[in-house]
């Protein structure tokens, strides 16, 4: 962002949790707070998707968190409950492990 006129270079990076398209004059522009399901590290020009196995559950996040135990997380669907017949350790993404041979679960959210 550029805090004043007649600068030789930008003032500094946009704050984490915000994104700064061209023309911003503050580090944390209220109109550009990072939305739920996206991350905005310091210096972001636009929000970024969370990788599979991670998520955000609030606005203004600078990084994504590991998907919680008993759930899986994808870019498309966000955080979802682990389906029956599968198990979901922390950080499970789009590839959800099946219960091994000889084991089963009728319960959703299995760890």
C-alpha positions as CSV (number, residue, x, y, z in Angstrom):
1,X,0.0,0.0,0.0
2,X,1.0,3.6,-0.4
3,X,0.3,5.8,2.7
4,X,1.2,9.2,1.2
5,X,1.7,10.9,-2.1
6,X,5.0,11.2,-4.0
7,X,6.5,8.0,-2.8
8,X,9.6,6.4,-4.4
9,X,8.3,2.9,-3.4
10,X,5.3,1.4,-1.6
11,X,5.1,2.1,2.1
12,X,5.0,-1.6,3.1
13,X,2.9,-4.8,2.6
14,X,-0.7,-5.1,3.3
15,X,-1.5,-6.6,6.8
16,X,-2.1,-10.4,7.1
17,X,-5.9,-11.0,7.0
18,X,-6.5,-8.3,4.4
19,X,-5.8,-8.1,0.7
20,X,-4.8,-4.9,-1.1
21,X,-5.7,-4.5,-4.8
22,X,-3.7,-1.7,-6.5
23,X,-4.4,1.8,-5.2
24,X,-4.7,1.1,-1.5
25,X,-3.6,3.8,1.0
26,X,-3.8,1.8,4.3
27,X,-2.4,-1.6,5.4
28,X,-5.8,-3.0,6.5
29,X,-8.5,-1.7,4.2
30,X,-11.9,-2.5,5.8
31,X,-13.5,-3.3,2.4
32,X,-10.9,-5.9,1.6
33,X,-10.9,-8.1,4.7
34,X,-10.1,-11.7,3.8
35,X,-13.4,-13.8,3.5
36,X,-14.2,-17.0,5.2
37,X,-12.7,-20.0,3.4
38,X,-9.8,-18.0,2.1
39,X,-6.4,-16.9,3.5
40,X,-4.6,-13.6,3.0
41,X,-0.9,-13.6,4.1
42,X,0.8,-10.3,4.5
43,X,1.3,-8.6,1.2
44,X,-1.7,-10.3,-0.6
45,X,-3.1,-8.7,-3.7
46,X,-6.1,-11.1,-3.6
47,X,-7.5,-13.8,-1.3
48,X,-6.0,-17.4,-1.8
49,X,-7.8,-20.7,-1.5
50,X,-6.9,-22.9,1.4
51,X,-5.2,-26.1,0.3
52,X,-7.0,-29.5,0.7
53,X,-6.8,-30.5,4.3
54,X,-7.0,-26.9,5.6
55,X,-9.7,-24.3,6.2
56,X,-10.6,-21.0,7.7
57,X,-13.8,-20.4,9.7
58,X,-13.7,-16.7,10.2
59,X,-13.0,-13.5,8.2
60,X,-9.6,-11.9,8.4
61,X,-7.4,-15.0,8.4
62,X,-3.7,-14.7,7.3
63,X,-3.3,-18.5,7.1
64,X,-5.4,-21.7,7.0
65,X,-5.7,-24.2,9.9
66,X,-5.4,-27.9,9.6
67,X,-8.7,-29.6,9.1
68,X,-10.1,-30.8,12.5
69,X,-10.2,-34.5,13.6
70,X,-13.4,-36.2,12.3
71,X,-13.7,-33.9,9.3
72,X,-12.2,-33.4,5.9
73,X,-11.6,-30.1,4.1
74,X,-11.4,-29.3,0.3
75,X,-11.1,-26.1,-1.6
76,X,-14.6,-26.7,-3.1
77,X,-16.6,-27.8,-0.1
78,X,-14.8,-26.3,2.9
79,X,-15.0,-28.3,6.1
80,X,-17.3,-31.4,6.0
81,X,-18.1,-34.2,8.5
82,X,-16.2,-37.4,7.8
83,X,-18.6,-39.9,6.1
84,X,-19.5,-43.4,7.5
85,X,-17.1,-46.1,6.4
86,X,-14.2,-43.7,6.4
87,X,-12.0,-42.1,9.0
88,X,-10.5,-38.6,9.1
89,X,-7.4,-37.7,11.2
90,X,-6.3,-34.1,11.5
91,X,-5.5,-32.5,8.2
92,X,-7.6,-34.8,6.0
93,X,-8.2,-33.4,2.5
94,X,-10.0,-34.7,-0.5
95,X,-8.6,-38.2,-0.2
96,X,-10.5,-39.7,2.7
97,X,-9.1,-43.0,4.0
98,X,-11.5,-46.0,4.0
99,X,-11.8,-48.1,7.1
100,X,-9.4,-51.0,6.6
101,X,-10.5,-54.6,5.7
102,X,-12.1,-56.2,8.7
103,X,-13.2,-52.8,10.3
104,X,-16.2,-50.7,9.7
105,X,-18.1,-47.7,11.0
106,X,-21.7,-46.7,10.7
107,X,-20.9,-43.4,12.4
108,X,-20.0,-40.1,10.7
109,X,-17.2,-37.9,12.0
110,X,-14.9,-40.9,12.8
111,X,-11.4,-40.2,13.9
